[in-house]
Amino acid sequence: MAGDRLRPMTMETVVLTGAAGRVGSVLRGPLRARVRRLVSVDRVPLTAEGPNEEVRRSDLSSAGEVASVVEGADAVVHLAGVPDEAPLPDLLEGNVLGTQYVLEAARRTGVGRVVLASSNRLTGCYPAGRTVSADMPPRPDGLYGVSKVAVEALGRLYADKFGLQVVCLRIGSLETEPADPRHLATWLSPRDCAGFVWAALTGPDVTFAAVYAVSANTRRFWQLDDRLGYRPLDDAEAYADRFAGAAGHLGDDDPQGGDFASADYTLRHLSGG
């Protein structure tokens, strides 16, 4: 049984939650091109964009509801949740409980692998002058980052205790092109986003992995990881001349999260703040 779980994954049916969001919208086309059946799920209405895509409307509010969506799938790419700083109760419900529902549904229905959307903001309080690996302790830059620490801990639990294959992708700044100076370090191009997700779905010998999904940016803060077998192709440095003074945007001692790591960014979401 354990040996079977370490074989390369064959992807015929993949469920994509949060399919209407920024990352989900980027992934629908590349996934349709590589799988026999894509089930795209969101709480807002979707329209199927190809003959091998099914769409489902669901808020994924319980493990039982998620199980009805993921039954028969080879893997789930779970992107649904609260995408930015918010009051902690909202983040616990949308990100932490939502992830547990997906993992539990996968366990119940025999889904082989779950790819979870983690975030670079799980380590956003490390200084910009330090290269960070996924093996280093979390230093979240806000409540959103805290919720992603819990997401990764749940993934680790379900891998260790129940044998589920789990990959947590610490997603960088997904944009068509870098939009601000910080993105010269944190940019994730759509092409590299699709590459990382496919590698997370199909890479062999995975029990649990947390990996930064970031393009091969010359100024990146995060260590690239070969465990999934994907090396990013794009580099934000090609856009550096658009940002005057970019070299001094973040000093070595400034937090990697930039404005996300400021006290004000979180204070407005605290009770009484």
N, C-alpha and C positions, 0 to 999 in steps of 0.2 A: 504493500500500500504506500509506504513512504517513498519507495523508489519510483513508483508511478508518478508521484507528485513532482519529482525532480526532472522529468523528461521535458523537452521543448514543448510548448503549448501549441496546439492546433486551434486556430481561431476561425470558427464558422459562424457562431452567433455571439455578438457583443451587445451589451446594454450600455447605453450612454445616458447618464442622468445629468440634469442641468444643461440639456442640449441647446437651449435657447440663449445661454449666456455667452460671454466673450470667448472663453476657451472652447466650449461645446460647439459654437458656430464655426470655429476654425477646424474642428476635428471631424465634423460630419462628412464632408466630402472625402478626405483621405481614408477614413474608416470604411465608407461605402465601397471605395475602390479595392479594398483588400479583404473584405469578409463576405461571406455568403448572405448574411442577414444582420442588419443593424437595427436595433430597437432604440429609438431616440425618445427620451422621456423628459418632460418638464411640467411645471404647474400651469404654464401658459399654453395656448393652442399652438401646435406645430403642423406643418404640411410636409408630407413625405416628398423628398427631393429625388427619389430614384426608385426603381422597381424592387430593389432589395432592402429598402428602408421601411420600417413600420414606425408609427408615432403613437405614443401613449401620453395621456394627460393624467398626472398624478402628483400629489404633494408628498408622497412617500412618508406618510405620517405614522407608520407602524411597521414592525418587521413583517407582519402578515401581509400588509399591502405591498411592501417591496417584494416579498416572495412571489406574489402573483405576477409581478412584472419580470422578474429575473429567472423564473422557472425555465429550465432547458437551455440556459445560456452557458457558454464556455467561460465568459469573463464579464466583469462589470467595470466600467470606467465611471467612477463616482465624482461628479463635479458639482452637484447640487449643494446649495448651502448659502450662508450669508457671506458675501464676497469682500467685506471691508469692515473697518472698525464699527462697533455697534454696542449697545448695552449687553452686558455679560449674559443675562437670561436669554436674549435673542440668539446669541452665539452658541450657548449651550444647547438650545433646542435645535437650531438649524444646522450646526456643524457637528457637535459632539453626539447628540442623540440621533441625528440623521445618519451619521456614519455608523453608529452601532446598529441601527436598523438594517442598513445595507449589509454589514458584515454578518449579522445574525441570519438574515434572509439567505445570504450566500451559503452559510454553514448548513442551514436546513435543507436547501434545495440541491446541494452538491455542486455549486458553481466552483470552478477550479481556481480562479484567480480574481483578485480585486485590485484595481489601481485607484488609489486615493489621491485627491488633490490636496497636497500640503502647500506650504508657502515659504518663500524666502524670508518672510517676516517673522518666522519662528526664531530667526537668529539676527534680527535687525538691530539689536543693541550692541553687537560686536563692533569694534572700531573699523573704520574704512581701510585702515592700513594693514589689517590682518586678513590673511586668507583662511577661510573657514571651511572645514570639512563636515560632512554629515555625522561624523563620529563625535564631534564636539558637543558639549552640553548646550541645551537651548538657552537663548537669551532673547525672548520675544520683545518686540518693540511696541506692543499694545495688547489689548484684550483679544483682538483677532488672532494675533500670533499665539496667545495662550491657548485659544481653542484649537489651533493646529498642533500644538504640543499634545493635547489630549487625543486628537485624531490619530496621530502617529502611535501613541501609546495603545490605543484600541487596536490598531492594525498589528502591532507587535504581540498583543495578548492573543488575538485570534490566530496568528501564525504559530505562536509557541504552544498554546493550549489545545487548539483544534486542528492544526495542520493546514490551515488555509494559506495559500500563497498570496502575499500582500506586497505591493510596491507603493511607496509614498513618494510622489514627485513634488519636490519643493520648487514650485513654478516661479519663474522669474517674471519680468515685466513684459507680458505678451502684448506686442504692438506690431502693426505692419512695418513701421520704421520707428527708431528711437524718437521719443517726443520731448525729452528733457535731459539735462546733463547727467542725472543719476542713471539713466538708461544706458549710458555708455558702458556701465559696469553690469547692469542687471537685465538688459534686453534679452528677450526670448523671441526669436522670429517665428512666424507661423510654420515655416518649413521645419525648423528644429523642434517646435512643439509637437508636430505630428510624428517626427522621428523618435522623440523620446517616448511618446505614448505607445507607439507600436512596439518599441523595444521593451517597454514595461509589460506589455501584453504577452509577448512571445519569447522573451529571453529565457533560456534554460537555467536550471540549477538555482532557482529562486525559492527561498522560503519567506524571507522578509528582507526588504531593502528600502532605505530612505536615500534618495538621490536628488541632487540639485539639477533641475531642468533649466538650463541657461545656455544661450548661444556662446560661441567660442570667442567671447569679447576679450580684447587685449587687457582691458581694465577690470575684468570681473573680480568680485570679492570671493567667489566660491570655487572650491576644488572640483574639477571634473572627475567623474567616477566611471571606470570602465566596466563595472559589474553587469550592466545591461547590454553592453556591446554596441552602444551608439555613441559616435563622436559628432558633436554639432558642427555645422557647416558655415554658419554666418558669423560675422564680427561687426559689432556696432561701431568699431573704429572707422569704418567706411563713411560714417555720418558725422564724425567728430567736428568737421569744419563748420557745421551748422550751429555749434554752441560756443560762442565766444566766452573765454574764461573758464572752460569746462575743467581744466586741470586743477583749478582751485575751488571747484564747487564743494567738494567734501575733503576736509583735511584728514590726515591719518588718524586723528583722535576723535573725529566726528562719527556718530553712529551710522552704520551701513543703511539703516532705514530712512535716513534723511528726515524729512518732515514727519513721516509716520512715527518716528521715535520721539517726537516732541511731546511734552506734557499736555499741551493744549489739545493735541489730536485725540487724546483719550479722555481728558477731563470732561468734555461736553457729553460724554456717554456714561458718566458715573452718576449714580443716584445723588441728587443734590448738587451736581457739578454745574 
